[in-house]
């Protein structure tokens, strides 16, 4: 699993799995969601679809820390 983000309001943890889905942990509840926020499995059945999209989306290189070609 990769690094995740904590939701600013609910404090739930959103982590992208190796399969590309989003594992959401909110206290003792966990749920697995697709990148669009649709539920796959688990006790937690609701999530923030925009945060799922953000966590699960492509990781692009930051232009401020990227390498400069000479």
OpenMM code with the backbone's topology and positions (N, CA, C; nanometers):
from openmm import Vec3, app, unit

residues = "UNK UNK UNK UNK UNK UNK UNK UNK UNK UNK UNK UNK UNK UNK UNK UNK UNK UNK UNK UNK UNK UNK UNK UNK UNK UNK UNK UNK UNK UNK UNK UNK UNK UNK UNK UNK UNK UNK UNK UNK UNK UNK UNK UNK UNK UNK UNK UNK UNK UNK UNK UNK UNK UNK UNK UNK UNK UNK UNK UNK UNK UNK UNK UNK UNK UNK UNK UNK UNK UNK".split()
positions = [
    Vec3(0.0838, -0.1187, 0.0000),
    Vec3(0.0000, 0.0000, 0.0000),
    Vec3(0.0878, 0.1243, 0.0000),
    Vec3(0.0343, 0.2291, -0.0564),
    Vec3(0.1075, 0.3548, -0.0625),
    Vec3(0.0660, 0.4443, 0.0540),
    Vec3(0.1202, 0.5631, 0.0567),
    Vec3(0.0838, 0.6594, 0.1596),
    Vec3(-0.0599, 0.7038, 0.1383),
    Vec3(-0.1217, 0.7534, 0.2428),
    Vec3(-0.2599, 0.7964, 0.2317),
    Vec3(-0.2789, 0.9385, 0.2794),
    Vec3(-0.4044, 0.9782, 0.2799),
    Vec3(-0.4428, 1.1112, 0.3264),
    Vec3(-0.5503, 1.0982, 0.4325),
    Vec3(-0.5488, 1.1892, 0.5281),
    Vec3(-0.6528, 1.1942, 0.6298),
    Vec3(-0.7545, 1.2985, 0.5877),
    Vec3(-0.8821, 1.2585, 0.5879),
    Vec3(-0.9899, 1.3496, 0.5497),
    Vec3(-0.9944, 1.4650, 0.6499),
    Vec3(-1.0023, 1.5894, 0.6038),
    Vec3(-0.9953, 1.7041, 0.6945),
    Vec3(-1.1130, 1.7152, 0.7919),
    Vec3(-1.2288, 1.6603, 0.7570),
    Vec3(-1.3452, 1.6716, 0.8455),
    Vec3(-1.3716, 1.5443, 0.9246),
    Vec3(-1.3761, 1.4305, 0.8567),
    Vec3(-1.4098, 1.3045, 0.9243),
    Vec3(-1.2900, 1.2400, 0.9928),
    Vec3(-1.1687, 1.2804, 0.9545),
    Vec3(-1.0425, 1.2232, 1.0035),
    Vec3(-1.0231, 1.0780, 0.9605),
    Vec3(-1.0999, 1.0306, 0.8635),
    Vec3(-1.0822, 0.8957, 0.8089),
    Vec3(-0.9553, 0.8927, 0.7238),
    Vec3(-0.8889, 0.7777, 0.7226),
    Vec3(-0.7664, 0.7594, 0.6454),
    Vec3(-0.7995, 0.6960, 0.5112),
    Vec3(-0.7545, 0.7573, 0.4024),
    Vec3(-0.7753, 0.7100, 0.2651),
    Vec3(-0.6405, 0.6649, 0.2103),
    Vec3(-0.6303, 0.5359, 0.1736),
    Vec3(-0.5045, 0.4791, 0.1249),
    Vec3(-0.5309, 0.4033, -0.0042),
    Vec3(-0.4459, 0.4241, -0.1044),
    Vec3(-0.4567, 0.3510, -0.2310),
    Vec3(-0.3931, 0.2138, -0.2147),
    Vec3(-0.4663, 0.1090, -0.2524),
    Vec3(-0.4139, -0.0273, -0.2443),
    Vec3(-0.3308, -0.0585, -0.3683),
    Vec3(-0.2614, -0.1710, -0.3646),
    Vec3(-0.1809, -0.2140, -0.4791),
    Vec3(-0.2670, -0.2424, -0.6016),
    Vec3(-0.3942, -0.2767, -0.5787),
    Vec3(-0.4866, -0.3048, -0.6897),
    Vec3(-0.5473, -0.1777, -0.7482),
    Vec3(-0.5214, -0.0617, -0.6861),
    Vec3(-0.5733, 0.0645, -0.7369),
    Vec3(-0.7026, 0.1086, -0.6727),
    Vec3(-0.7529, 0.0325, -0.5749),
    Vec3(-0.8729, 0.0721, -0.5022),
    Vec3(-0.8340, 0.1579, -0.3830),
    Vec3(-0.9341, 0.2099, -0.3115),
    Vec3(-0.9093, 0.2967, -0.1978),
    Vec3(-0.9601, 0.2295, -0.0712),
    Vec3(-0.8704, 0.2085, 0.0257),
    Vec3(-0.9065, 0.1533, 0.1566),
    Vec3(-0.9313, 0.2715, 0.2494),
    Vec3(-1.0532, 0.2806, 0.3041),
    Vec3(-1.0886, 0.3895, 0.3941),
    Vec3(-1.1052, 0.3318, 0.5339),
    Vec3(-1.0361, 0.3913, 0.6305),
    Vec3(-1.0456, 0.3495, 0.7699),
    Vec3(-1.0952, 0.4675, 0.8512),
    Vec3(-1.2078, 0.4462, 0.9196),
    Vec3(-1.2681, 0.5497, 1.0039),
    Vec3(-1.2943, 0.4877, 1.1405),
    Vec3(-1.2021, 0.5084, 1.2331),
    Vec3(-1.2131, 0.4448, 1.3644),
    Vec3(-1.1973, 0.2943, 1.3502),
    Vec3(-1.2989, 0.2193, 1.3958),
    Vec3(-1.2965, 0.0728, 1.3865),
    Vec3(-1.3553, 0.0218, 1.2564),
    Vec3(-1.4102, 0.1092, 1.1739),
    Vec3(-1.4743, 0.0678, 1.0490),
    Vec3(-1.3776, 0.0809, 0.9319),
    Vec3(-1.3871, -0.0156, 0.8395),
    Vec3(-1.3078, -0.0105, 0.7169),
    Vec3(-1.3965, -0.0431, 0.5983),
    Vec3(-1.3618, 0.0156, 0.4858),
    Vec3(-1.4320, -0.0140, 0.3621),
    Vec3(-1.3369, -0.0031, 0.2447),
    Vec3(-1.3680, -0.0766, 0.1404),
    Vec3(-1.2894, -0.0729, 0.0179),
    Vec3(-1.3759, -0.0118, -0.0910),
    Vec3(-1.3209, 0.0878, -0.1609),
    Vec3(-1.3962, 0.1637, -0.2598),
    Vec3(-1.3182, 0.1727, -0.3901),
    Vec3(-1.3912, 0.1924, -0.4991),
    Vec3(-1.3277, 0.2183, -0.6282),
    Vec3(-1.2836, 0.3646, -0.6314),
    Vec3(-1.2076, 0.4005, -0.7318),
    Vec3(-1.1557, 0.5370, -0.7431),
    Vec3(-1.2679, 0.6401, -0.7564),
    Vec3(-1.3861, 0.5968, -0.8050),
    Vec3(-1.4995, 0.6889, -0.8162),
    Vec3(-1.5816, 0.6971, -0.6877),
    Vec3(-1.5390, 0.6251, -0.5834),
    Vec3(-1.6077, 0.6290, -0.4550),
    Vec3(-1.7151, 0.5238, -0.4375),
    Vec3(-1.7356, 0.4382, -0.5362),
    Vec3(-1.8377, 0.3338, -0.5217),
    Vec3(-1.7849, 0.2215, -0.4321),
    Vec3(-1.8738, 0.1697, -0.3478),
    Vec3(-1.8396, 0.0709, -0.2459),
    Vec3(-1.8114, -0.0646, -0.3073),
    Vec3(-1.7095, -0.1338, -0.2577),
    Vec3(-1.6776, -0.2702, -0.2996),
    Vec3(-1.7092, -0.3675, -0.1864),
    Vec3(-1.6518, -0.3422, -0.0680),
    Vec3(-1.6742, -0.4313, 0.0462),
    Vec3(-1.6364, -0.3613, 0.1753),
    Vec3(-1.6781, -0.4202, 0.2878),
    Vec3(-1.6419, -0.3695, 0.4194),
    Vec3(-1.7601, -0.3131, 0.4946),
    Vec3(-1.7372, -0.2882, 0.6243),
    Vec3(-1.8414, -0.2338, 0.7113),
    Vec3(-1.8694, -0.0866, 0.6823),
    Vec3(-1.7677, -0.0136, 0.6408),
    Vec3(-1.7841, 0.1275, 0.6057),
    Vec3(-1.8366, 0.1350, 0.4628),
    Vec3(-1.9542, 0.1935, 0.4448),
    Vec3(-2.0194, 0.1921, 0.3133),
    Vec3(-2.0242, 0.3290, 0.2459),
    Vec3(-1.9809, 0.4336, 0.3146),
    Vec3(-1.9829, 0.5680, 0.2560),
    Vec3(-1.8446, 0.6304, 0.2676),
    Vec3(-1.8109, 0.7095, 0.1662),
    Vec3(-1.6818, 0.7777, 0.1651),
    Vec3(-1.6972, 0.9090, 0.0887),
    Vec3(-1.5884, 0.9831, 0.0824),
    Vec3(-1.5839, 1.1063, 0.0042),
    Vec3(-1.5301, 1.0703, -0.1346),
    Vec3(-1.6166, 1.0682, -0.2375),
    Vec3(-1.5710, 1.0262, -0.3703),
    Vec3(-1.4625, 1.1166, -0.4288),
    Vec3(-1.4639, 1.2441, -0.3946),
    Vec3(-1.3609, 1.3334, -0.4476),
    Vec3(-1.2243, 1.3019, -0.3876),
    Vec3(-1.2217, 1.2657, -0.2594),
    Vec3(-1.0942, 1.2298, -0.1985),
    Vec3(-1.0453, 1.0951, -0.2517),
    Vec3(-1.1382, 1.0029, -0.2792),
    Vec3(-1.1004, 0.8754, -0.3425),
    Vec3(-1.0349, 0.9014, -0.4776),
    Vec3(-1.0923, 0.9911, -0.5549),
    Vec3(-1.0386, 1.0245, -0.6866),
    Vec3(-0.9007, 1.0881, -0.6733),
    Vec3(-0.8853, 1.1743, -0.5755),
    Vec3(-0.7582, 1.2428, -0.5557),
    Vec3(-0.6496, 1.1445, -0.5115),
    Vec3(-0.6816, 1.0581, -0.4140),
    Vec3(-0.5844, 0.9604, -0.3645),
    Vec3(-0.5524, 0.8568, -0.4720),
    Vec3(-0.6539, 0.8154, -0.5474),
    Vec3(-0.6351, 0.7102, -0.6461),
    Vec3(-0.5890, 0.7565, -0.7822),
    Vec3(-0.5856, 0.8862, -0.8039),
    Vec3(-0.5494, 0.9396, -0.9347),
    Vec3(-0.4013, 0.9266, -0.9647),
    Vec3(-0.3618, 0.9673, -1.0835),
    Vec3(-0.2207, 0.9560, -1.1225),
    Vec3(-0.1322, 1.0480, -1.0390),
    Vec3(-0.0121, 0.9997, -1.0101),
    Vec3(0.0863, 1.0780, -0.9360),
    Vec3(0.1810, 1.1416, -1.0370),
    Vec3(0.1758, 1.2726, -1.0475),
    Vec3(0.2629, 1.3415, -1.1421),
    Vec3(0.3769, 1.4092, -1.0666),
    Vec3(0.4867, 1.4260, -1.1343),
    Vec3(0.6028, 1.4875, -1.0728),
    Vec3(0.5775, 1.6358, -1.0509),
    Vec3(0.6142, 1.6841, -0.9343),
    Vec3(0.6016, 1.8248, -0.9014),
    Vec3(0.7062, 1.9034, -0.9803),
    Vec3(0.6639, 2.0071, -1.0506),
    Vec3(0.7568, 2.0847, -1.1327),
    Vec3(0.8607, 2.1592, -1.0494),
    Vec3(0.8346, 2.1778, -0.9210),
    Vec3(0.9287, 2.2509, -0.8363),
    Vec3(1.0440, 2.1638, -0.7878),
    Vec3(1.0229, 2.0325, -0.7866),
    Vec3(1.1292, 1.9442, -0.7387),
    Vec3(1.1770, 1.8477, -0.8465),
    Vec3(1.1276, 1.8640, -0.9673),
    Vec3(1.1681, 1.7772, -1.0779),
    Vec3(1.3099, 1.8079, -1.1230),
    Vec3(1.3670, 1.7161, -1.1979),
    Vec3(1.5027, 1.7341, -1.2489),
    Vec3(1.5017, 1.8271, -1.3695),
    Vec3(1.6052, 1.9087, -1.3782),
    Vec3(1.6205, 2.0010, -1.4898),
    Vec3(1.7181, 1.9396, -1.5888),
    Vec3(1.6755, 1.9281, -1.7139),
    Vec3(1.7643, 1.8746, -1.8167),
    Vec3(1.8500, 1.9869, -1.8723),
    Vec3(1.9789, 1.9571, -1.8936),
    Vec3(2.0713, 2.0592, -1.9443),
    Vec3(2.0920, 2.0419, -2.0910),
] * unit.nanometer
topology = app.Topology()
chain = topology.addChain("A")
for resn in residues:
    res = topology.addResidue(resn, chain)
    for name in ("N", "CA", "C"):
        topology.addAtom(name, app.Element.getBySymbol(name[0]), res)
